[in-house]
Amino acid sequence: MTDTQLEVRQDRAENGTFVISKLEDGFRVYSVHDPSHLYHVRQEGERWTCTCPDFEAHKTDKTWRCKHILAVAPLPRREAAPTVPVNGNHGKESQVPASNGTPPTNGRRRPQNHGNGSAQMLIKRSVSPDGRIDSVSVEFSISVTDLPHGEIKAKALAMLKLQKEITTDFLKLNGDRPASVAPPTTKPPEPTPENGQPALARMIDVGKMNGKWGDRFFINFALNGATSRLFGTPKQLAEHIQSAGYAINAGEIGAGLRLDFACRATTKRSEDGKYLNIDKVFPANGKPPQGGADDGYVPF
């Protein structure tokens, strides 16, 4: 690898913006301007390798370093050669580089490499369309190759402090900002049949149980995912069914009678508070049907 090739790639590594993440077997490196191209940099013995096209094209050169390798493990810059006076040219003094094997810089200023690698910072901000989410994340990455543990810890603490300062300032600037769009209103409460607001229900069938006063008839209702009952005599139950808009007479009421009628109903607690029973029955569609039971059937 020539000095010119190294200089070009070292400039790219120092002037570019890379995100570097430590892996178990090396580093993942990508440019913030092109995050879709990820490259794997790792050290194999004394040699560094990379999966980028530049390195693959020159991998036979054992000294080759691409910009991704130089971002992870930068080389120290070669200093410009000192000049020494040379007498000649009719007594005029001219400046020539000292002979130390380093090519001249041709007046070009080289960027200085501070410390062991250049730190990279990546800031991401997430904002939702309704303005309810406005967050920022700050990520730092720096090479710590060959650094002592104490210096690594000091750099980490300095970065955490800076990260806290950035996020604190962000919260001050955006914490009290009103949402760009008003948050959606809460969903109105569902009708509560226990509070006298009729809710959709379905009469399932007629049942009978033996109580302390003899046989008791009841209608099973499906309401709000549970089963409730409405007790009464056959005449009373027939009247409740008619209140829902279905034609039936008391003589048809008997245990096991299948109803499957849609309606609306309110509920009330039993005297001991253990059960939630049906209190009143109303038509499902608010209008009593004309004719038989099938005319008033309203599917849920």
C-alpha positions as CSV (number, residue, x, y, z in Angstrom):
1,M,0.0,0.0,0.0
2,T,1.5,3.3,-1.1
3,D,1.7,6.4,1.1
4,T,-0.7,8.2,-1.3
5,Q,-3.3,5.4,-1.1
6,L,-3.0,5.3,2.7
7,E,-3.3,9.1,2.9
8,V,-6.5,9.1,0.8
9,R,-8.2,6.4,2.9
10,Q,-7.0,8.0,6.2
11,D,-8.5,11.3,5.2
12,R,-11.8,9.5,4.4
13,A,-11.7,7.7,7.8
14,E,-11.1,10.9,9.7
15,N,-13.4,13.2,7.8
16,G,-16.3,10.7,7.4
17,T,-19.0,9.9,9.9
18,F,-19.1,6.3,10.9
19,V,-21.0,4.3,13.4
20,I,-18.9,1.6,15.0
21,S,-20.3,-1.1,17.2
22,K,-18.2,-3.7,19.1
23,L,-18.9,-7.3,18.2
24,E,-17.5,-10.5,19.8
25,D,-15.1,-11.0,16.9
26,G,-14.5,-7.5,15.8
27,F,-16.5,-4.4,14.8
28,R,-19.5,-3.5,12.7
29,V,-18.9,-0.3,10.8
30,Y,-21.2,1.8,8.5
31,S,-21.5,5.3,7.4
32,V,-24.4,7.4,8.7
33,H,-25.0,8.6,5.2
34,D,-25.4,5.0,3.9
35,P,-26.5,2.7,6.8
36,S,-27.6,0.0,4.4
37,H,-24.0,-1.0,3.8
38,L,-22.6,-2.7,6.9
39,Y,-19.0,-4.0,7.0
40,H,-17.3,-6.3,9.4
41,V,-13.8,-5.3,10.6
42,R,-11.7,-7.6,12.6
43,Q,-8.1,-8.3,13.6
44,E,-6.5,-11.5,12.5
45,G,-3.1,-11.7,14.3
46,E,-1.3,-8.4,13.4
47,R,-3.4,-7.8,10.3
48,W,-6.8,-6.1,10.0
49,T,-9.4,-7.3,7.5
50,C,-12.7,-5.8,6.3
51,T,-15.6,-7.1,4.1
52,C,-15.9,-3.9,2.0
53,P,-15.2,-4.0,-1.7
54,D,-12.1,-1.8,-1.4
55,F,-10.4,-4.2,1.0
56,E,-11.5,-7.3,-1.0
57,A,-10.0,-5.8,-4.2
58,H,-6.6,-5.4,-2.4
59,K,-6.6,-8.2,0.1
60,T,-3.5,-9.7,-1.4
61,D,-1.7,-6.7,-0.1
62,K,-0.9,-7.5,3.5
63,T,-0.4,-3.8,4.4
64,W,-3.8,-2.7,2.9
65,R,-6.1,-0.7,5.1
66,C,-9.5,0.6,4.0
67,K,-11.2,3.6,5.5
68,H,-13.3,1.3,7.7
69,I,-10.2,-0.3,9.2
70,L,-8.6,3.1,9.7
71,A,-11.8,4.3,11.5
72,V,-11.5,1.4,14.0
73,A,-7.7,1.3,14.3
74,P,-6.3,4.6,12.9
75,L,-2.6,4.8,12.2
76,P,-0.6,7.8,13.5
77,R,-0.1,10.5,11.0
78,R,3.4,10.9,9.6
79,E,4.6,14.4,10.4
80,A,5.9,16.6,7.7
81,A,9.6,16.4,7.2
82,P,11.6,19.2,8.9
83,T,13.5,21.5,6.5
84,V,17.2,22.4,6.6
85,P,18.9,25.3,5.0
86,V,21.1,24.5,1.9
87,N,23.5,27.1,0.6
88,G,23.7,27.3,-3.1
89,N,22.0,28.8,-6.1
90,H,24.3,31.8,-6.0
91,G,24.2,32.3,-2.2
92,K,20.4,32.1,-1.9
93,E,19.0,29.9,0.8
94,S,16.4,27.3,-0.2
95,Q,14.4,24.8,1.9
96,V,14.5,21.1,1.2
97,P,13.1,18.3,3.3
98,A,15.4,16.5,5.6
99,S,16.3,13.0,4.5
100,N,14.2,10.8,6.8
101,G,12.4,8.7,4.3
102,T,9.1,10.6,4.6
103,P,7.7,12.2,1.4
104,P,7.0,15.9,1.5
105,T,3.5,17.1,2.1
106,N,3.5,19.7,-0.8
107,G,2.2,22.3,1.5
108,R,-1.0,20.4,2.3
109,R,-2.1,20.5,5.9
110,R,-2.8,17.1,7.3
111,P,-5.6,16.6,9.8
112,Q,-4.4,15.8,13.2
113,N,-5.4,12.5,14.8
114,H,-6.3,13.1,18.5
115,G,-5.9,10.2,20.9
116,N,-6.6,6.6,20.0
117,G,-9.2,7.0,17.3
118,S,-11.9,9.6,16.6
119,A,-15.1,9.5,18.5
120,Q,-18.3,9.2,16.4
121,M,-21.7,10.5,17.6
122,L,-25.1,9.4,16.2
123,I,-28.3,11.2,17.2
124,K,-31.7,9.8,16.4
125,R,-35.0,11.5,17.0
126,S,-38.4,9.8,16.9
127,V,-41.6,11.9,16.4
128,S,-45.1,10.5,16.0
129,P,-47.6,12.2,13.7
130,D,-49.9,13.1,16.6
131,G,-47.0,14.7,18.6
132,R,-47.4,12.4,21.6
133,I,-44.0,10.8,21.0
134,D,-40.9,13.0,20.7
135,S,-37.8,11.2,21.8
136,V,-34.1,11.4,21.1
137,S,-31.3,8.8,21.4
138,V,-27.6,9.7,21.6
139,E,-25.0,7.1,20.7
140,F,-21.2,7.5,21.0
141,S,-18.6,5.2,19.5
142,I,-14.8,5.4,20.0
143,S,-12.0,3.0,19.4
144,V,-10.4,1.8,22.7
145,T,-7.7,-0.5,21.1
146,D,-4.6,-0.7,23.3
147,L,-6.0,1.8,25.8
148,P,-5.5,1.0,29.5
149,H,-8.6,0.2,31.6
150,G,-8.4,3.5,33.5
151,E,-8.4,5.6,30.4
152,I,-11.3,3.5,28.9
153,K,-13.3,4.1,32.0
154,A,-12.6,7.8,32.0
155,K,-13.7,8.2,28.4
156,A,-16.9,6.2,29.1
157,L,-17.8,8.4,32.0
158,A,-17.1,11.6,30.0
159,M,-19.4,10.3,27.2
160,L,-22.1,9.4,29.7
161,K,-21.9,12.9,31.2
162,L,-22.1,14.5,27.7
163,Q,-25.0,12.2,26.8
164,K,-26.9,13.3,29.9
165,E,-26.3,17.0,29.1
166,I,-27.6,16.6,25.5
167,T,-30.8,14.7,26.6
168,T,-31.4,17.2,29.4
169,D,-31.2,20.1,27.0
170,F,-33.5,18.2,24.6
171,L,-36.1,17.8,27.4
172,K,-35.9,21.4,28.3
173,L,-36.5,22.4,24.7
174,N,-39.3,19.9,24.0
175,G,-40.8,18.8,27.3
176,D,-43.5,21.5,27.4
177,R,-44.1,21.7,23.7
178,P,-47.9,21.1,23.0
179,A,-48.8,18.2,20.8
180,S,-49.2,19.2,17.1
181,V,-52.5,17.3,17.1
182,A,-54.8,17.0,20.0
183,P,-54.8,13.5,21.5
184,P,-57.8,11.4,20.7
185,T,-60.7,11.6,23.2
186,T,-61.4,8.7,25.4
187,K,-64.0,6.2,24.3
188,P,-67.4,6.9,25.8
189,P,-68.4,4.4,28.5
190,E,-70.5,1.4,27.5
191,P,-74.1,1.4,28.6
192,T,-74.4,0.0,32.1
193,P,-77.6,-2.1,32.4
194,E,-77.2,-2.2,36.2
195,N,-77.6,1.6,36.2
196,G,-80.8,1.6,34.2
197,Q,-79.3,1.9,30.7
198,P,-80.6,-0.9,28.4
199,A,-77.9,-3.0,26.8
200,L,-78.2,-5.5,24.0
201,A,-79.1,-9.0,25.2
202,R,-80.6,-12.2,24.0
203,M,-83.3,-14.4,25.5
204,I,-81.9,-18.0,25.3
205,D,-84.5,-20.3,26.8
206,V,-87.0,-20.9,29.6
207,G,-85.9,-22.9,32.7
208,K,-87.4,-24.1,35.9
209,M,-86.0,-24.6,39.4
210,N,-87.4,-25.9,42.7
211,G,-87.4,-23.1,45.3
212,K,-88.7,-23.0,48.9
213,W,-92.1,-21.7,47.5
214,G,-92.3,-24.4,44.8
215,D,-91.4,-24.4,41.2
216,R,-90.0,-21.1,39.8
217,F,-89.8,-20.3,36.1
218,F,-87.1,-18.1,34.6
219,I,-85.7,-17.0,31.3
220,N,-82.0,-17.3,30.7
221,F,-80.4,-14.1,29.1
222,A,-77.0,-13.7,27.5
223,L,-75.8,-10.2,28.5
224,N,-72.3,-8.7,28.4
225,G,-70.7,-12.1,28.0
226,A,-72.5,-13.6,31.0
227,T,-75.8,-15.4,31.8
228,S,-78.5,-13.6,33.8
229,R,-82.0,-14.7,34.8
230,L,-85.4,-13.2,34.9
231,F,-87.8,-15.0,37.3
232,G,-91.6,-14.9,37.2
233,T,-94.7,-16.9,36.6
234,P,-95.5,-18.1,33.1
235,K,-97.8,-15.1,32.7
236,Q,-95.2,-12.7,33.9
237,L,-92.5,-14.2,31.6
238,A,-94.9,-14.0,28.6
239,E,-95.4,-10.4,29.3
240,H,-91.7,-9.7,29.4
241,I,-91.2,-11.5,26.1
242,Q,-94.1,-9.4,24.6
243,S,-92.3,-6.3,26.0
244,A,-89.4,-7.2,23.7
245,G,-91.8,-7.3,20.8
246,Y,-92.5,-11.0,20.4
247,A,-95.9,-12.6,20.3
248,I,-96.4,-15.4,22.8
249,N,-98.9,-16.4,25.4
250,A,-98.5,-17.8,28.9
251,G,-99.7,-21.3,27.9
252,E,-96.5,-21.7,25.7
253,I,-94.2,-21.0,28.6
254,G,-92.5,-24.2,29.9
255,A,-89.1,-25.5,30.9
256,G,-86.9,-26.1,27.9
257,L,-88.7,-23.7,25.6
258,R,-86.1,-22.4,23.1
259,L,-86.4,-18.6,22.5
260,D,-83.3,-17.1,20.9
261,F,-84.9,-13.6,20.8
262,A,-82.8,-10.4,20.6
263,C,-83.7,-7.6,23.0
264,R,-82.4,-5.0,25.3
265,A,-82.4,-5.3,29.0
266,T,-81.5,-3.7,32.3
267,T,-80.3,-5.5,35.4
268,K,-80.4,-5.4,39.2
269,R,-78.8,-7.2,42.0
270,S,-80.5,-9.9,44.0
271,E,-81.4,-9.1,47.6
272,D,-78.3,-10.9,48.9
273,G,-76.1,-9.2,46.3
274,K,-74.7,-12.4,44.9
275,Y,-76.5,-12.4,41.5
276,L,-77.2,-10.0,38.7
277,N,-80.7,-10.6,37.5
278,I,-82.7,-9.1,34.6
279,D,-84.9,-6.3,35.7
280,K,-86.7,-5.0,32.5
281,V,-86.9,-6.0,28.9
282,F,-87.1,-3.7,25.8
283,P,-87.2,-4.3,22.0
284,A,-83.8,-4.8,20.4
285,N,-84.4,-2.2,17.7
286,G,-86.6,0.2,19.8
287,K,-89.6,-0.6,17.7
288,P,-92.1,-3.4,18.5
289,P,-92.4,-5.8,15.4
290,Q,-95.6,-6.4,13.6
291,G,-96.5,-10.1,13.7
292,G,-94.8,-13.1,15.2
293,A,-91.5,-13.6,16.9
294,D,-89.4,-14.0,13.7
295,D,-90.4,-10.4,12.6
296,G,-88.6,-8.9,15.6
297,Y,-85.4,-10.9,15.4
298,V,-82.4,-8.6,15.3
299,P,-79.1,-10.5,15.1
300,F,-76.2,-9.1,17.0
